[in-house]
């Protein structure tokens, strides 16, 4: 029997949110510029007073939406955890509705490591695991640190698990 030990536990990097960070940085000056333009060029005479109040507040609404989106994206990544023990590969995700995915290690069939340029700059990569599981045929570990090391540990555990459970791959 294999001892129940957690071999690695990791979270994806916030580099996944790079696009959101950059868009937020670009949107904030546009919102500030829009605020100034609305104050200077809005024809107050032709717009009802109740509507004008909301038009003046439009930059505030857009700014709040932008910050809420940024906060949500950061939390979504922060609340994702990958865990590998002697028998299972697990993913915990979700902020309000937690989702737990489990894949038995002996079901892993193939692996793929992808390292885009921006990820390589930070020592990160994506590890994709192809499984024979019906509910999770492809299991992704996004933006994890040292994906080659994680792959080697996972590969060894899969072989050990298959031997112990007498499972053989048939194509």
N, C-alpha and C positions, 0 to 999 in steps of 0.2 A: 504494500500500500504506500502510495506517495503521501508524504506529510503535507498537511494543509498550510502552506506558507504563501504569503503574498510576495511574488518575485519582483514585480514593479507596479508602481502606482504613479500616474502622471496626469497632467492637465495639458490641454492645448495652449499654445502661446497666444497672447493678445495680438500678435502680428497678423492673425487672421482678420482682425478688424482694421488693418491698415487703410483699406479703401474708405471705410466709415470715418476714420480719423482725418484723412486728407479732405474728404468732402465737407466735413464739419469745419475744418480750417478755411476752406474756400467759401463756404456759405455764410459764415459769420460776418465778414466784411461786406458781402452783398446785402445782408439784412440791415446792417448799419447804414449803408448807402441808400437803400430803399427808404429807410426811416427819414433821412434828411430830404430826399426827393419828394416824399409824400408831404412833408411839412411845407416845403417851398412851392410845389406846383399843383397841389390839389385844389380844384375849383370848388370852393366851399359853397358858393351861391347856388349851384345846381344839384347839390347832394343833400338829402334830408339829414338833419342833425343826428338822429339815432344811428344812421348808417355811417356817417362821418366818424363817429367815435370808434366804431369797429375797424374802419379803414385805417385810422391812425394807429390802432393797436395791432394791425396786421403784422408788423415786424416783431412785436413781442410774441404773438402767437407762433410765428414761424421759428423764432429763436427757442421757445419752449419745446416745440415739436422736435427740433434738431437735437437739443440736449436730452430729451427723453429717448429718442432713437439711439443716440450714442450710449446712454446709460444702459439701455436694454441690451445692446450688442455686447457691451463689456460684461454685463452680468450673465448673459447667455453662454459666453465662452468660459467665464469663471465657474459657472455651475456645472461644467462638463468634466467628468473624471473617467479615466481609463484605468482598469485594474486587471492584473493577471495573477492568478494563483496556480496551484498545481493541477487544477482540473478545469478551470473556466477562464474565459476572457469576458470581462464585464465592461459595460459603459453605462454611466449614470449621467443623465442630462435633464434639463428643464429647470425653469425658475418656479413657476406656479404649479405646473403639472409635471411631476418627476417621472421620468421614463427610465426603466432599468432594462437593459438588454444583456442577455447571457448567451454565450456560445461555448459549447463543450470543446476543449482543445483538440480532441481527437478528430473533430470535424474539419479542421483546417486543411485545405488542399494546396493552396499556392499563396505566394506573397509577392508584393510589389512595393518598392520604395521609390518615392518621387521626391526630388529636392530642387524646387524652383530656385532661381538665383537669389531672390530676396530671403528665402529660407536658409540657403547656404551661408549667407552673410551672418546669420545668427546661430548657426549650428543646428538647424531644425530640418525636419522632413516629414513627409506623409508616409505612413505605413498602411498598405491596403492588404487585407487578408481575405482570400476567396475561400468560402466554406461550403460544405454540403448541407448546411442547415437550411430548412425550408423558409423560416421567417427572416433570417439574416444571411442571404447568400454572399453579400459583400460587407465586410466590416472595416470601417475606416478609422484610423487614428490620425487625426489632423494635427499638423504643426507641433510634433513632439520632438523633444531634445534627444539626440543620439539615436536615430531610428535603426541604424545598423546593429547597435548593441541590443536594442529591444527585439529585433528580428532574430538574432542568434539565441537569445534566452528563450524566446517563444518557440523557435524551431526545435530546440533541445527538449523543451517541455512537451511539445506535440509528439515527438518520437517516443519519449518516455511513457506518455499517456497511452499511445497506441499499443505499445508492448504490454503494458500492464493490463489493459482492457481487452487484449487480443483482437484489435480492430485492424483490418487490412484494407487498403484502398484498392478498389476495383473500378476500372474505367469502362 
